[in-house]
């Protein structure tokens, strides 16, 4: 939406709605008016015809929801965002059924309200574009995981290769790993694959890049991970720009469950596009002060972009035995919860020398177990499913009781032998 979105605020509490109006005006919205529930709200909505309606859902809830229904019927293409102190799921469900597109629990932070408004407006625009036939039906799309860090040497490539392998081997989902490191590009080295063709071979007019060309540049590792390597010579990146990256990632996301983007320890247009296209960003840091300082700057930079903060997952990678800073201390320094911590493990360097991920060479090591658990956490696949699969042909009752019929027979034979002895 090119112009500033036009908003009306509906709230029985005049002081509260005045505060919300002020918050929205300072955030660049064109606030067309404010009103209480009922006829006053409907009259304002009819007169103003806003792009979006922001409404408080408070007692009397019946009257609030009646107002939501009336406004939603009057302005079917104007989404409704509600804010409320009422938290129970039944009330939230009633509000959604009445016509609310998003429901925020008070107290509402400015950035939370602004994000909600833009999200529901974007959703409505996509819906209207599909209805009018302006865009094609959306294709199935995989998850784009961008592994990002504010400096080099913090283990991003190790995390990318091991996470990709764990996702394939433990969850059974397809993964393509794209090496976007414009300086070193070590994915091919860590996975021990020769590179004859790379992402640089796709530096064509964007509309000419298709799945067949892309397939010619992909390598399938024996772990099951598909790899799009970086060029051997860093100078070959000169012909690759952000538009190429967007086209490649879009095509890959239509084919694979996960697209993992391994980025360099620097910032450029390609990294910016990799962040913009991400479903989730794994923000990697170590616990040394230089890394934490740079990570804080990266967080501030993303915030200045209005980058969705819920997409950022902070991952702490322990690169030496002295990495003993507690998560609460990191939270105090960076202002963010630690999503995941990978412990220091000497087996990682050994695996690197072998050209294989540590989750394959040392599956019971501390780092391996942590990265496998990370894969489960990101995929949403319950870890217990793997344990059930390992039990194979065991029946339901034997799984519950913990032993098979054959195992019970063996135990019985041993008992008989001991008794006869």
DAWOKA-V916256 format. One record per residue. PHI is phi in radians with two decimals (NA if undefined). OMEGA is omega in radians with two decimals (* if undefined). BURIAL is I if it has 16 or more other C-alpha atoms within 10 Angstrom, else O. Layout:
BEGIN
phi=PHI omega=OMEGA burial=BURIAL
phi=PHI omega=OMEGA burial=BURIAL
END
This chain:
BEGIN
phi=NA omega=-3.01 burial=O
phi=-1.20 omega=-3.09 burial=O
phi=-1.44 omega=3.10 burial=O
phi=-1.19 omega=-3.13 burial=O
phi=-1.03 omega=-3.14 burial=I
phi=-1.64 omega=-2.99 burial=I
phi=-2.26 omega=2.88 burial=I
phi=-2.13 omega=-3.11 burial=I
phi=-2.04 omega=3.13 burial=I
phi=-2.09 omega=-3.10 burial=I
phi=-2.86 omega=3.10 burial=I
phi=-1.19 omega=-3.14 burial=I
phi=-1.47 omega=-3.06 burial=O
phi=-1.09 omega=-3.13 burial=O
phi=-1.16 omega=-3.12 burial=O
phi=-1.11 omega=-3.10 burial=O
phi=-1.22 omega=3.06 burial=I
phi=-1.16 omega=3.11 burial=I
phi=-1.17 omega=3.12 burial=O
phi=-1.14 omega=3.11 burial=I
phi=-1.04 omega=3.14 burial=I
phi=-1.11 omega=3.14 burial=O
phi=-1.06 omega=-3.12 burial=I
phi=-1.20 omega=3.13 burial=I
phi=-1.09 omega=3.12 burial=O
phi=-1.18 omega=3.13 burial=O
phi=-1.56 omega=3.03 burial=O
phi=1.68 omega=3.12 burial=O
phi=-1.49 omega=3.05 burial=I
phi=-1.59 omega=-3.11 burial=I
phi=-1.47 omega=-3.02 burial=I
phi=-1.54 omega=-3.14 burial=I
phi=2.83 omega=3.14 burial=I
phi=-2.45 omega=-3.09 burial=I
phi=-2.80 omega=3.00 burial=I
phi=-1.58 omega=-3.12 burial=I
phi=-1.26 omega=2.98 burial=I
phi=1.37 omega=-3.03 burial=I
phi=-1.04 omega=3.13 burial=O
phi=-1.03 omega=-3.13 burial=O
phi=-1.19 omega=-3.11 burial=I
phi=-1.13 omega=3.12 burial=I
phi=-1.09 omega=3.12 burial=O
phi=-1.13 omega=-3.13 burial=I
phi=-1.09 omega=-3.13 burial=I
phi=-1.15 omega=-3.10 burial=O
phi=-1.33 omega=-3.02 burial=O
phi=-1.45 omega=-3.06 burial=O
phi=0.85 omega=-3.07 burial=I
phi=-1.29 omega=3.04 burial=I
phi=-1.33 omega=-3.08 burial=I
phi=-2.65 omega=3.13 burial=I
phi=-2.04 omega=3.07 burial=I
phi=-1.94 omega=-3.01 burial=I
phi=-2.38 omega=3.03 burial=I
phi=-1.48 omega=3.05 burial=I
phi=-1.95 omega=-3.12 burial=I
phi=-2.31 omega=3.10 burial=I
phi=-1.12 omega=-0.06 burial=O
phi=-1.31 omega=-3.04 burial=O
phi=-1.06 omega=-3.13 burial=O
phi=-1.01 omega=-3.13 burial=O
phi=-1.23 omega=3.11 burial=O
phi=-1.08 omega=-3.12 burial=I
phi=-1.22 omega=3.06 burial=I
phi=-1.08 omega=3.11 burial=O
phi=-1.17 omega=3.10 burial=I
phi=-1.01 omega=-3.12 burial=I
phi=-1.05 omega=-3.11 burial=I
phi=-1.12 omega=-3.12 burial=I
phi=-1.20 omega=3.14 burial=I
phi=-1.11 omega=3.09 burial=I
phi=-1.23 omega=-3.12 burial=O
phi=-1.25 omega=-3.08 burial=O
phi=-2.16 omega=-3.04 burial=I
phi=-1.11 omega=-3.13 burial=O
phi=-1.76 omega=3.10 burial=I
phi=-1.91 omega=-3.11 burial=I
phi=-1.09 omega=3.13 burial=I
phi=-2.05 omega=3.06 burial=I
phi=-1.91 omega=-3.12 burial=I
phi=-1.87 omega=2.96 burial=I
phi=-2.23 omega=-3.00 burial=I
phi=-2.80 omega=3.02 burial=I
phi=-1.57 omega=-3.11 burial=O
phi=-1.52 omega=-2.97 burial=I
phi=-1.90 omega=-3.00 burial=O
phi=-1.24 omega=-3.07 burial=O
phi=-1.00 omega=-3.11 burial=O
phi=-1.10 omega=3.13 burial=O
phi=-1.19 omega=3.12 burial=O
phi=-1.10 omega=3.13 burial=I
phi=-1.10 omega=3.12 burial=O
phi=-1.06 omega=3.12 burial=O
phi=-1.13 omega=3.12 burial=I
phi=-1.12 omega=3.12 burial=I
phi=-1.14 omega=3.12 burial=O
phi=-1.27 omega=3.10 burial=I
phi=2.31 omega=-3.14 burial=I
phi=-1.35 omega=3.12 burial=I
phi=-1.53 omega=3.10 burial=I
phi=-2.55 omega=-3.02 burial=I
phi=-2.30 omega=-3.09 burial=I
phi=-1.87 omega=3.11 burial=I
phi=-1.56 omega=3.13 burial=O
phi=-1.37 omega=0.01 burial=O
phi=-1.28 omega=-3.09 burial=O
phi=-1.70 omega=3.06 burial=O
phi=-1.38 omega=-3.10 burial=O
phi=-0.99 omega=-3.09 burial=O
phi=-1.14 omega=3.11 burial=O
phi=-1.19 omega=3.13 burial=O
phi=-1.17 omega=3.14 burial=I
phi=-1.07 omega=3.13 burial=I
phi=-1.07 omega=-3.14 burial=O
phi=-1.04 omega=-3.12 burial=I
phi=-1.07 omega=-3.13 burial=I
phi=-1.16 omega=3.13 burial=O
phi=-1.12 omega=-3.10 burial=O
phi=-1.25 omega=3.06 burial=I
phi=-1.14 omega=3.11 burial=I
phi=-1.12 omega=3.11 burial=O
phi=-1.09 omega=3.13 burial=O
phi=-1.15 omega=3.11 burial=I
phi=-1.10 omega=3.11 burial=O
phi=-1.10 omega=3.13 burial=O
phi=-1.08 omega=-3.13 burial=O
phi=-1.14 omega=3.12 burial=O
phi=-1.14 omega=3.10 burial=O
phi=-1.17 omega=-3.14 burial=O
phi=-1.08 omega=-3.10 burial=O
phi=-1.41 omega=3.13 burial=O
phi=1.39 omega=-3.13 burial=O
phi=-1.28 omega=3.12 burial=O
phi=-2.22 omega=3.09 burial=O
phi=-1.30 omega=3.06 burial=O
phi=-1.05 omega=-3.12 burial=O
phi=-1.13 omega=3.10 burial=O
phi=-1.53 omega=3.05 burial=O
phi=-1.01 omega=-3.01 burial=O
phi=-2.28 omega=3.11 burial=I
phi=-1.41 omega=3.13 burial=I
phi=-1.48 omega=3.11 burial=I
phi=-1.75 omega=3.12 burial=I
phi=-1.85 omega=3.11 burial=I
phi=-1.70 omega=3.11 burial=I
phi=-1.63 omega=-2.94 burial=I
phi=-2.24 omega=3.07 burial=I
phi=-2.67 omega=-3.04 burial=I
phi=-1.42 omega=3.12 burial=I
phi=-2.65 omega=3.13 burial=I
phi=-1.50 omega=3.06 burial=I
phi=1.27 omega=-3.11 burial=O
phi=-1.95 omega=3.02 burial=I
phi=1.61 omega=-3.11 burial=I
phi=-1.10 omega=-3.10 burial=I
phi=-1.20 omega=3.08 burial=I
phi=-1.07 omega=3.12 burial=I
phi=-1.14 omega=-3.11 burial=I
phi=-1.06 omega=-3.08 burial=I
phi=-1.21 omega=-3.13 burial=I
phi=-1.28 omega=3.10 burial=I
phi=-1.13 omega=3.11 burial=I
phi=-1.04 omega=3.13 burial=I
phi=-1.12 omega=-3.14 burial=I
phi=-1.10 omega=3.12 burial=I
phi=-1.08 omega=-3.14 burial=I
phi=-1.19 omega=-2.97 burial=I
phi=-1.41 omega=-3.09 burial=I
phi=-1.75 omega=-3.11 burial=I
phi=-1.87 omega=3.10 burial=I
phi=1.27 omega=-3.13 burial=O
phi=-1.79 omega=-3.08 burial=I
phi=-1.48 omega=-3.06 burial=I
phi=-2.40 omega=2.95 burial=I
phi=-2.10 omega=-3.12 burial=I
phi=-1.91 omega=-3.09 burial=I
phi=-1.87 omega=-3.13 burial=I
phi=-1.54 omega=3.13 burial=I
phi=-1.82 omega=3.13 burial=I
phi=-1.32 omega=-3.06 burial=I
phi=-1.35 omega=-3.13 burial=I
phi=-1.85 omega=-3.03 burial=I
phi=-2.07 omega=3.11 burial=I
phi=1.05 omega=-3.00 burial=I
phi=-1.66 omega=-3.11 burial=I
phi=-1.03 omega=-3.12 burial=I
phi=-1.07 omega=3.13 burial=I
phi=-1.22 omega=-3.11 burial=I
phi=-1.17 omega=3.12 burial=I
phi=-1.77 omega=3.06 burial=I
phi=0.95 omega=3.07 burial=I
phi=-2.12 omega=3.07 burial=I
phi=-1.32 omega=-3.12 burial=O
phi=-2.09 omega=3.06 burial=I
phi=-1.87 omega=3.08 burial=O
phi=-2.21 omega=-3.05 burial=I
phi=-2.53 omega=3.12 burial=I
phi=-1.09 omega=3.12 burial=I
phi=-1.16 omega=3.12 burial=I
phi=-1.28 omega=3.12 burial=I
phi=-1.78 omega=3.13 burial=I
phi=-1.39 omega=-3.11 burial=I
phi=-2.10 omega=2.94 burial=O
phi=-0.95 omega=-2.95 burial=O
phi=-0.96 omega=-3.10 burial=O
phi=-1.18 omega=-3.14 burial=O
phi=-1.51 omega=-3.13 burial=O
phi=-1.28 omega=3.13 burial=I
phi=-2.28 omega=-3.06 burial=O
phi=-1.12 omega=-3.12 burial=O
phi=-1.13 omega=3.10 burial=O
phi=-1.07 omega=-3.13 burial=O
phi=-1.09 omega=-3.12 burial=I
phi=-1.07 omega=-3.14 burial=O
phi=-1.14 omega=-3.10 burial=O
phi=-1.72 omega=-3.08 burial=I
phi=-1.65 omega=3.07 burial=I
phi=-2.10 omega=3.07 burial=I
phi=-1.81 omega=3.14 burial=O
phi=-1.34 omega=-3.11 burial=O
phi=-1.22 omega=3.00 burial=O
phi=-1.38 omega=-3.08 burial=O
phi=1.79 omega=3.14 burial=I
phi=-1.42 omega=3.04 burial=I
phi=-1.58 omega=-3.03 burial=I
phi=-2.24 omega=2.93 burial=I
phi=-1.90 omega=-3.00 burial=I
phi=-1.37 omega=2.99 burial=I
phi=-1.37 omega=3.09 burial=I
phi=-1.14 omega=3.14 burial=I
phi=-1.14 omega=-3.13 burial=I
phi=-1.70 omega=3.13 burial=O
phi=-0.99 omega=-3.13 burial=O
phi=-1.14 omega=-3.13 burial=O
phi=-1.19 omega=3.11 burial=I
phi=-1.22 omega=-3.05 burial=I
phi=-1.04 omega=-3.10 burial=O
phi=-1.58 omega=-3.12 burial=O
phi=-1.76 omega=3.11 burial=I
phi=-2.21 omega=-3.03 burial=I
phi=-1.04 omega=3.12 burial=O
phi=-1.09 omega=3.06 burial=O
phi=-1.06 omega=-3.11 burial=I
phi=-1.08 omega=-3.13 burial=I
phi=-1.10 omega=3.13 burial=I
phi=-1.10 omega=-3.13 burial=I
phi=-1.11 omega=-3.11 burial=I
phi=-1.12 omega=3.13 burial=I
phi=-1.07 omega=3.12 burial=I
phi=-1.14 omega=-3.13 burial=I
phi=-1.14 omega=-3.12 burial=I
phi=-1.20 omega=3.08 burial=I
phi=-1.51 omega=-3.06 burial=I
phi=-2.08 omega=-3.03 burial=I
phi=-1.97 omega=3.10 burial=I
phi=-1.16 omega=-3.12 burial=I
phi=-2.32 omega=2.99 burial=I
phi=-2.02 omega=-3.13 burial=I
phi=-1.75 omega=-3.11 burial=I
phi=-1.88 omega=3.11 burial=I
phi=-1.62 omega=-3.02 burial=I
phi=-1.86 omega=-3.12 burial=I
phi=-1.40 omega=3.10 burial=I
phi=-1.51 omega=3.10 burial=I
phi=-2.56 omega=-3.11 burial=O
phi=-2.18 omega=3.11 burial=O
phi=-2.64 omega=-3.09 burial=O
phi=-1.10 omega=-3.14 burial=O
phi=-1.16 omega=3.11 burial=I
phi=-1.13 omega=3.12 burial=I
phi=-1.02 omega=3.14 burial=O
phi=-1.20 omega=3.10 burial=I
phi=-1.10 omega=3.08 burial=I
phi=-1.26 omega=-3.13 burial=I
phi=-1.09 omega=-3.09 burial=O
phi=-1.50 omega=-3.03 burial=I
phi=-1.24 omega=2.91 burial=I
phi=-1.36 omega=3.06 burial=I
phi=-2.41 omega=3.06 burial=I
phi=-1.99 omega=2.99 burial=I
phi=-1.55 omega=-3.12 burial=I
phi=-1.53 omega=-3.02 burial=I
phi=-1.60 omega=3.07 burial=I
phi=-2.56 omega=2.95 burial=I
phi=-1.85 omega=-3.02 burial=I
phi=-1.64 omega=3.06 burial=I
phi=-1.30 omega=-2.99 burial=O
phi=-1.09 omega=3.14 burial=O
phi=-1.10 omega=3.13 burial=O
phi=-1.14 omega=-3.13 burial=I
phi=-1.15 omega=3.11 burial=I
phi=-1.10 omega=-3.14 burial=O
phi=-1.14 omega=3.12 burial=O
phi=-1.16 omega=3.09 burial=I
phi=-1.09 omega=3.09 burial=I
phi=-1.11 omega=3.12 burial=O
phi=-1.14 omega=3.11 burial=I
phi=-1.10 omega=3.12 burial=I
phi=-1.12 omega=3.13 burial=O
phi=-1.12 omega=3.14 burial=O
phi=-1.13 omega=3.11 burial=I
phi=-1.15 omega=3.14 burial=O
phi=-1.17 omega=3.07 burial=O
phi=-1.44 omega=-2.93 burial=O
phi=1.09 omega=3.12 burial=O
phi=-1.18 omega=-3.10 burial=I
phi=-1.00 omega=-3.05 burial=O
phi=-1.19 omega=-3.14 burial=I
phi=-1.29 omega=3.07 burial=O
phi=-1.44 omega=-3.03 burial=O
phi=-1.59 omega=3.09 burial=I
phi=-2.05 omega=-3.09 burial=I
phi=-1.38 omega=-3.14 burial=I
phi=-2.09 omega=3.12 burial=I
phi=-1.73 omega=-3.13 burial=I
phi=-1.93 omega=3.14 burial=I
phi=-1.43 omega=-3.07 burial=I
phi=-1.73 omega=3.05 burial=I
phi=-2.70 omega=-3.04 burial=O
phi=-1.21 omega=-3.11 burial=O
phi=-1.47 omega=-3.10 burial=O
phi=-1.36 omega=-3.05 burial=O
phi=-2.16 omega=3.10 burial=O
phi=-1.25 omega=-3.09 burial=O
phi=-1.35 omega=-3.13 burial=O
phi=-0.96 omega=-3.13 burial=I
phi=-1.16 omega=3.08 burial=O
phi=-1.24 omega=3.10 burial=O
phi=-1.15 omega=3.10 burial=I
phi=-1.05 omega=3.13 burial=O
phi=-1.13 omega=-3.09 burial=O
phi=-1.34 omega=-3.03 burial=O
phi=-1.81 omega=-3.13 burial=I
phi=1.25 omega=-3.14 burial=O
phi=-2.41 omega=3.02 burial=I
phi=-1.21 omega=3.03 burial=O
phi=-1.42 omega=3.14 burial=I
phi=-1.32 omega=-3.08 burial=O
phi=-2.65 omega=3.06 burial=I
phi=-2.23 omega=3.09 burial=I
phi=-1.86 omega=-3.07 burial=I
phi=-1.27 omega=3.07 burial=I
phi=-1.16 omega=-3.11 burial=I
phi=-2.65 omega=3.14 burial=I
phi=-1.14 omega=-3.14 burial=O
phi=-1.11 omega=-3.13 burial=I
phi=-1.13 omega=-3.13 burial=I
phi=-1.16 omega=3.09 burial=O
phi=-1.12 omega=3.13 burial=O
phi=-1.09 omega=3.13 burial=I
phi=-1.06 omega=3.12 burial=I
phi=-1.12 omega=-3.13 burial=O
phi=-1.45 omega=-3.12 burial=O
phi=1.25 omega=3.12 burial=I
phi=-2.43 omega=3.09 burial=I
phi=-1.12 omega=-3.12 burial=I
phi=-1.16 omega=3.11 burial=I
phi=-1.18 omega=3.08 burial=I
phi=-1.70 omega=-3.05 burial=O
phi=-1.29 omega=-3.13 burial=I
phi=-2.37 omega=-3.02 burial=I
phi=-1.13 omega=-3.14 burial=I
phi=-1.72 omega=3.14 burial=O
phi=-1.25 omega=-3.10 burial=I
phi=-1.04 omega=-3.11 burial=I
phi=-1.14 omega=3.13 burial=I
phi=-1.06 omega=-3.12 burial=I
phi=-1.09 omega=3.13 burial=I
phi=-1.15 omega=-3.10 burial=I
phi=-1.28 omega=3.04 burial=I
phi=-1.15 omega=3.10 burial=I
phi=-1.11 omega=3.07 burial=I
phi=-1.09 omega=3.12 burial=I
phi=-1.06 omega=3.09 burial=I
phi=-1.10 omega=-3.10 burial=I
phi=-1.10 omega=-3.12 burial=O
phi=-1.36 omega=-3.09 burial=O
phi=-1.47 omega=-3.07 burial=O
phi=1.40 omega=3.09 burial=O
phi=-1.39 omega=3.14 burial=O
phi=-1.09 omega=-3.11 burial=O
phi=-1.13 omega=-3.11 burial=O
phi=-1.13 omega=3.14 burial=O
phi=-1.08 omega=3.13 burial=O
phi=-1.11 omega=-3.14 burial=O
phi=-1.13 omega=3.11 burial=O
phi=-1.16 omega=3.12 burial=O
phi=-1.15 omega=3.13 burial=O
phi=-1.14 omega=-3.14 burial=O
phi=-1.33 omega=2.97 burial=O
phi=0.91 omega=-3.00 burial=O
phi=-1.44 omega=3.13 burial=O
phi=-1.12 omega=-3.14 burial=I
phi=-1.29 omega=-3.09 burial=O
phi=-1.06 omega=-3.07 burial=O
phi=-1.22 omega=3.13 burial=O
phi=-1.19 omega=3.10 burial=O
phi=-1.17 omega=3.14 burial=O
phi=-1.20 omega=-3.07 burial=O
phi=-1.44 omega=3.02 burial=O
phi=1.69 omega=3.13 burial=O
phi=-2.40 omega=3.09 burial=O
phi=-1.56 omega=3.11 burial=I
phi=-1.09 omega=3.13 burial=O
phi=-1.11 omega=3.14 burial=O
phi=-1.11 omega=3.12 burial=O
phi=-1.12 omega=3.14 burial=O
phi=-1.12 omega=3.13 burial=O
phi=-1.12 omega=3.11 burial=O
phi=-1.08 omega=-3.12 burial=O
phi=-1.11 omega=3.14 burial=O
phi=-1.10 omega=3.13 burial=O
phi=-1.10 omega=3.14 burial=O
phi=-1.08 omega=3.14 burial=O
phi=-1.14 omega=3.13 burial=O
phi=-1.08 omega=-3.14 burial=O
phi=-1.15 omega=-3.11 burial=O
phi=-1.17 omega=3.14 burial=O
phi=-1.13 omega=3.14 burial=O
phi=-1.17 omega=* burial=O
END
